[in-house]
Amino acid sequence: MTNGVAELFKRVSLGVYVVGVTDGHRKSAFTAAWVTQVSFKPLMLAVSVNPHSSTFPLLESSQTFSVNVLAEEQIELARHFGTPGLPDKLAGIDWHSGSSGCPLLRQALAWFECEVTGIYPAGDHLLVVGHVTGGHLQNRDVLPLTYRDTGNMDGAERFYPASLEA
Ligand SMILES: Cc1cc2nc3c(=O)[nH]c(=O)nc-3n(C[C@H](O)[C@H](O)[C@H](O)COP(=O)(O)O)c2cc1C
């Protein structure tokens, strides 16, 4: 990593997730690292989403999403679901529909299902906040993948300024 500001921001510790979406008919999923818990009561998660991604309209139309937690050995799943332009990202993946219809990955170490409670502008992203309606810990014995482990897989380095003063 050659961009110091990108390297600095990788010290904000985050996991790596596959966010599942559906519009009721089509289903898809994308890798997201900018995910965090935001409330105890009710239980809520937030995901920062690029509104120009091809999957965002599905999330927006159903107002539901799933969050699948990737394990440390699942970096290739992060790459797969982080690749734009794939016609059917779920082909060849072992998944099932949750009660919301959003895809849940059988390989994920845990999953959550969420109902959107608000979508808020956040610079060039949208902060999608969801009430957690379901969840399951599928494997308690493996460590989660971290965003830092993925290096520049998301191509984010080019979006950071060369310095904080720039
Ligand atoms: C490690 C990693 C982390 C990512 N984090 C996010 C994120 O938090 N939010 C987001 O909108 N996109 C994120 N992306 C980018 C999306 O996964 C990527 O743009 C994806 O192609 C979007 O799917 P779509 O093109 O099928 O809509 C990340 C990608 C990778 C590889």
The ligand as a Tripos MOL2 file, in Angstrom:
@<TRIPOS>MOLECULE
LIG
   31    33     1     0     0
SMALL
NO_CHARGES

@<TRIPOS>ATOM
      1 C1        -12.9110   -5.7610    0.9280 C.3       1 LIG1
      2 C2        -13.9960   -4.9340    0.2800 C.ar      1 LIG1
      3 C3        -14.7620   -4.0780    1.0390 C.ar      1 LIG1
      4 C4        -15.8030   -3.3260    0.4550 C.ar      1 LIG1
      5 N1        -16.5840   -2.5180    1.2480 N.ar      1 LIG1
      6 C5        -17.6350   -1.8740    0.7040 C.ar      1 LIG1
      7 C6        -18.5370   -1.1370    1.5320 C.ar      1 LIG1
      8 O1        -18.4020   -1.0810    2.7540 O.2       1 LIG1
      9 N2        -19.5920   -0.5100    0.9160 N.ar      1 LIG1
     10 C7        -19.7990   -0.5910   -0.4400 C.ar      1 LIG1
     11 O2        -20.7830   -0.0150   -0.9350 O.2       1 LIG1
     12 N3        -18.9550   -1.2710   -1.2440 N.ar      1 LIG1
     13 C8        -17.8940   -1.9260   -0.6970 C.ar      1 LIG1
     14 N4        -17.0660   -2.6500   -1.4890 N.ar      1 LIG1
     15 C9        -17.2510   -2.6180   -2.9490 C.3       1 LIG1
     16 C10       -18.3650   -3.5410   -3.4300 C.3       1 LIG1
     17 O3        -18.2610   -4.8370   -2.8940 O.3       1 LIG1
     18 C11       -18.2770   -3.6140   -4.9540 C.3       1 LIG1
     19 O4        -18.4040   -2.3340   -5.5080 O.3       1 LIG1
     20 C12       -19.2840   -4.5300   -5.5560 C.3       1 LIG1
     21 O5        -18.9160   -4.7690   -6.8800 O.3       1 LIG1
     22 C13       -20.6920   -3.9520   -5.5700 C.3       1 LIG1
     23 O6        -21.4990   -4.9550   -6.1160 O.3       1 LIG1
     24 P1        -22.3620   -4.7260   -7.4330 P.3       1 LIG1
     25 O7        -21.4460   -4.0700   -8.4140 O.co2     1 LIG1
     26 O8        -22.7590   -6.0940   -7.8110 O.co2     1 LIG1
     27 O9        -23.4720   -3.8710   -6.9610 O.co2     1 LIG1
     28 C14       -16.0370   -3.4250   -0.9390 C.ar      1 LIG1
     29 C15       -15.2620   -4.3030   -1.7130 C.ar      1 LIG1
     30 C16       -14.2630   -5.0600   -1.1120 C.ar      1 LIG1
     31 C17       -13.4500   -6.0020   -1.9650 C.3       1 LIG1
@<TRIPOS>BOND
     1     1     2 1
     2     2     3 ar
     3     2    30 ar
     4     3     4 ar
     5     4     5 ar
     6     4    28 ar
     7     5     6 ar
     8     6     7 ar
     9     6    13 1
    10     7     8 2
    11     7     9 ar
    12     9    10 ar
    13    10    11 2
    14    10    12 ar
    15    12    13 ar
    16    13    14 ar
    17    14    15 1
    18    14    28 ar
    19    15    16 1
    20    16    17 1
    21    16    18 1
    22    18    19 1
    23    18    20 1
    24    20    21 1
    25    20    22 1
    26    22    23 1
    27    23    24 1
    28    24    25 2
    29    24    26 1
    30    24    27 1
    31    28    29 ar
    32    29    30 ar
    33    30    31 1
@<TRIPOS>SUBSTRUCTURE
     1 LIG1         1 GROUP 0 **** ****
